[in-house]
């Protein structure tokens, strides 16, 4: 891969965006990048389409083609199957050569020049592997863009009590910070990586289809003694959950990723306790719907990766 990268044009930062049947969001996101990011920055945009419907892809292709005619560096890559968040981003990584990688959800919009701000922060902090910006909802209300690695103490006692007991390790997620803050876990909506450190930890684990990528990355950073930071000067909007509609299959996918994560980073006893914890938590909702009862026993049975939607797809015969 290194030799392939050397043949590619070098950029200071590559912005990688995944599109799946949400082209209007992707167009808004890209337009916000073009509008807000300083033209002096040497950056490109890579859009990976995760096998959208034909009408969505054609609209995206036309948009990207027009931008390239206007001398914007944008590359559209079409996958023949929906490979999900992790693998889709890794497709983007393999098609660029940059010092920094900015993984940005397509249902986001930049409020200010996030790219320049994060480049400057990373250039001044060589020990930082990953950073992000302050995040806001569609109505411009503040929404935390960092979190914590799952722990029993945190789940049982709650964030508020953990903040009172250990504010350094558990900073409040209700506060809108103005100074840079060392954090444990960063939202997948906007992840700005030093490429070399991203490569050293192995990038995204492509076994995850939709969820838990942030937790997995946080564990890898911790293992390698790398730091992650919130940089509040940079700001973006996240139209939360607009690109993925919730249903029982998506809920199952969430637990497939979660149980895989717990198996990966814990011994069997701790993994079993996590499984029991989520079984009890979910079955308590079974009075609302029989689907919660089914979901609870799905968790108890391990929510194995073999049930992932990723493995139920068929290769498309149509190439747009």
C-alpha positions in Angstrom: 0.0 0.0 0.0 2.9 2.4 0.7 4.2 2.1 -2.8 0.7 2.8 -4.2 0.5 5.9 -1.9 3.7 7.2 -3.3 2.3 7.2 -6.8 -0.7 9.3 -5.7 -0.8 13.1 -5.5 0.0 14.2 -2.0 -2.4 16.2 0.1 -2.2 17.7 3.5 -5.6 16.3 4.4 -8.1 14.0 2.7 -11.7 14.3 3.7 -13.4 11.0 3.4 -17.2 10.8 3.3 -19.5 7.8 3.0 -22.8 8.1 1.1 -25.7 5.6 1.2 -29.0 6.7 -0.3 -28.6 10.2 1.2 -27.1 12.2 -1.6 -28.7 15.5 -0.6 -26.9 15.3 2.8 -23.6 14.5 1.0 -24.1 17.5 -1.3 -24.8 19.8 1.6 -21.8 18.5 3.4 -19.4 18.9 0.5 -20.7 22.4 -0.2 -20.1 23.4 3.4 -16.5 22.2 3.0 -16.0 24.2 -0.2 -17.5 27.2 1.4 -15.7 27.1 4.8 -12.3 25.6 4.2 -9.5 28.0 3.2 -8.6 27.5 -0.5 -4.9 27.7 0.5 -5.2 24.3 2.2 -4.0 21.4 0.1 -6.9 19.1 0.6 -9.1 16.7 -1.4 -12.5 15.1 -0.9 -13.2 11.4 -1.4 -16.8 10.2 -1.5 -17.3 6.5 -1.2 -20.8 5.5 -2.3 -22.0 2.4 -0.5 -24.1 1.0 -3.3 -26.9 3.6 -3.2 -30.0 3.3 -5.4 -29.2 4.3 -9.0 -31.1 7.6 -8.8 -29.1 8.6 -5.7 -25.8 7.6 -7.3 -26.4 9.4 -10.6 -27.2 12.6 -8.8 -24.0 12.3 -6.7 -21.9 11.5 -9.8 -23.3 14.6 -11.6 -22.5 16.8 -8.6 -19.0 15.5 -8.3 -18.3 15.8 -12.0 -19.4 19.4 -12.0 -17.1 20.2 -9.0 -14.2 18.6 -10.8 -14.8 20.8 -13.8 -14.7 23.7 -11.4 -11.2 22.5 -10.4 -12.2 21.1 -7.0 -10.3 17.9 -6.0 -13.1 15.4 -5.4 -13.1 11.7 -6.2 -16.2 9.5 -6.2 -15.7 5.8 -5.6 -18.6 3.4 -6.2 -18.7 0.1 -4.2 -20.7 -2.7 -5.6 -22.0 -3.7 -2.2 -22.7 -1.7 1.0 -19.6 -2.4 3.0 -20.6 -0.3 5.9 -18.9 2.6 7.8 -15.5 1.0 8.7 -14.8 -0.7 5.3 -16.2 2.2 3.4 -13.8 4.5 5.1 -10.9 2.1 4.5 -11.7 2.1 0.8 -11.3 5.9 1.0 -8.0 5.5 2.8 -6.6 3.2 0.1 -7.4 5.8 -2.5 -5.5 8.8 -1.1 -2.1 10.0 0.1 -2.3 12.5 2.8 -0.7 13.6 6.1 -4.1 13.8 7.8 -7.4 11.9 7.3 -10.7 13.6 8.1 -13.5 11.0 8.3 -16.7 13.1 8.1 -20.3 11.9 8.3 -22.3 12.9 5.2 -25.1 14.3 7.4 -22.8 17.0 8.8 -22.1 20.6 7.8 -19.0 22.7 8.8 -19.8 25.9 10.7 -16.3 27.3 10.4 -12.9 26.3 8.8 -12.7 23.1 10.8 -10.0 21.7 8.6 -7.5 24.6 9.1 -8.1 24.7 12.8 -7.6 20.9 13.2 -4.5 20.9 11.0 -3.0 23.7 13.1 -3.8 21.8 16.3 -2.3 18.6 15.1 0.8 20.3 13.7 1.4 21.8 17.2 0.7 18.5 19.1 2.7 15.7 17.6 1.7 13.2 20.3 -2.0 13.5 19.4 -3.3 10.8 17.0 -7.0 11.9 16.8 -9.0 15.1 17.3 -12.5 16.4 16.7 -14.6 19.6 16.8 -17.5 20.9 18.9 -20.7 19.4 17.6 -24.1 21.0 17.3 -27.6 19.6 16.5 -29.7 20.8 13.6 -31.2 23.5 15.8 -27.7 24.7 16.9 -28.0 23.3 20.4 -24.8 21.9 21.7 -24.2 18.1 21.5 -21.1 16.4 23.0 -18.7 15.0 20.4 -16.8 12.8 22.8 -17.5 10.0 25.1 -16.0 7.2 27.2 -14.9 3.6 26.7 -17.6 1.3 28.1 -17.0 0.3 31.7 -19.3 -1.4 34.3 -18.7 1.4 36.8 -19.7 4.0 34.2 -22.9 2.1 33.2 -24.0 1.5 36.8 -23.1 4.8 38.4 -23.8 7.0 35.4 -21.7 9.9 33.9 -22.8 12.5 36.4 -21.6 10.6 39.4 -18.4 9.5 37.7 -17.7 13.2 36.8 -18.1 14.1 40.5 -15.8 11.3 41.5 -13.2 11.7 38.8 -13.7 14.8 36.7 -10.3 14.5 35.0 -11.1 11.0 33.5 -14.8 11.7 33.1 -15.3 15.4 32.0 -18.9 16.4 31.8 -20.5 16.0 28.4 -23.1 18.6 29.2 -20.6 21.5 29.2 -19.8 23.3 26.0 -16.0 23.6 26.2 -13.9 26.5 24.9 -10.4 25.1 25.6 -8.9 22.0 24.1 -9.7 18.9 26.2 -8.1 15.5 26.3 -10.8 12.9 25.9 -11.1 9.1 25.7 -13.4 8.5 22.8 -14.4 10.7 19.9 -17.6 10.6 17.8 -17.5 8.8 14.5 -19.2 11.8 12.9 -16.0 13.8 12.6 -12.6 12.0 13.2 -9.5 13.9 12.3 -6.4 11.5 12.3 -2.7 11.7 11.9 -2.3 9.2 9.0 0.9 7.6 10.3 -0.7 6.9 13.7 -3.9 5.8 12.1 -1.9 3.3 10.0 0.1 2.1 13.1 -3.1 1.1 15.0 -4.4 -0.7 11.9 -7.1 1.8 10.9 -10.8 0.7 11.3 -11.7 -2.9 12.0 -13.8 -3.8 9.0 -15.7 -6.5 11.0 -17.9 -3.6 12.3 -20.6 -2.7 9.8 -22.4 0.2 11.4 -21.6 0.7 15.1 -18.8 0.7 17.8 -16.1 2.0 15.5 -15.4 4.8 17.9 -15.1 2.4 20.9 -12.7 0.2 18.9 -10.5 3.1 17.9 -10.5 4.4 21.5 -9.2 1.0 22.7 -6.5 1.0 20.0 -5.3 4.5 20.9 -5.2 3.6 24.6 -3.2 0.4 23.8 -0.6 2.5 21.8 -0.5 5.4 24.4 -1.9 7.9 21.8 -4.0 10.9 22.8 -7.3 12.1 21.5 -8.5 15.7 21.9 -11.6 17.9 21.5 -10.7 21.2 19.8 -13.7 23.5 20.5 -12.6 26.3 18.3 -13.6 24.1 15.3 -17.4 23.7 15.0 -19.8 21.5 12.9 -23.4 20.6 12.7 -24.5 17.0 12.8 -28.1 16.3 11.7 -28.0 13.3 14.1 -29.3 10.0 12.8 -30.6 11.4 9.5 -28.5 9.1 7.3 -29.5 5.8 9.1 -33.1 5.0 9.8 -33.7 3.0 13.0 -35.6 -0.3 12.9 -35.3 -3.8 14.5 -32.6 -4.9 12.0 -30.5 -1.8 12.7 -31.0 -2.4 16.5 -29.7 -6.0 16.0 -26.8 -4.7 14.0 -25.9 -2.4 16.9 -25.7 -5.4 19.3 -23.8 -7.5 16.8 -21.1 -4.8 16.8 -21.3 -4.3 20.6 -21.0 -8.0 21.5 -18.1 -8.3 19.0 -16.4 -5.4 20.7 -16.8 -6.9 24.1 -15.5 -10.3 22.9 -12.5 -8.6 21.3 -11.4 -6.6 24.3 -12.4 -8.7 27.3 -12.0 -12.2 28.7 -14.9 -14.6 28.6 -16.2 -13.8 32.1 -16.3 -10.0 31.5 -17.8 -10.6 28.1 -20.5 -12.8 29.6 -21.3 -10.1 32.2 -21.7 -7.5 29.5 -24.0 -9.9 27.6 -26.1 -10.5 30.7 -26.3 -6.7 31.4 -27.7 -5.9 28.0 -30.0 -8.9 28.0 -31.6 -7.7 31.3 -31.7 -4.1 30.0 -33.4 -5.1 26.8 -35.9 -7.6 28.2 -37.2 -5.0 30.6 -38.6 -3.2 27.5 -40.4 -6.3 26.3 -43.7 -5.0 27.6 -43.5 -2.4 24.8 -43.1 -4.9 22.0 -42.4 -8.6 21.4 -39.5 -7.4 19.3 -37.6 -6.4 22.4 -38.1 -9.9 23.8 -36.6 -11.3 20.6 -33.8 -8.8 20.7 -33.0 -9.7 24.3 -32.6 -13.4 23.5 -30.6 -12.5 20.4 -28.2 -10.7 22.7 -28.1 -13.6 25.2 -27.2 -15.9 22.3 -24.2 -13.7 21.5 -25.5 -11.6 18.6 -22.9 -13.3 16.4 -21.3 -11.5 13.5 -22.7 -14.2 11.1 -26.1 -12.4 11.5 -24.8 -9.1 10.3 -26.6 -7.4 7.4 -23.1 -7.0 5.8 -23.1 -10.8 5.2 -26.6 -10.9 3.7 -25.9 -8.9 0.6 -25.5 -10.0 -3.0 -23.0 -8.5 -5.4 -24.7 -6.1 -7.8 -24.8 -7.0 -11.4 -25.2 -3.4 -12.3 -22.3 -0.9 -12.5 -23.5 2.6 -12.9 
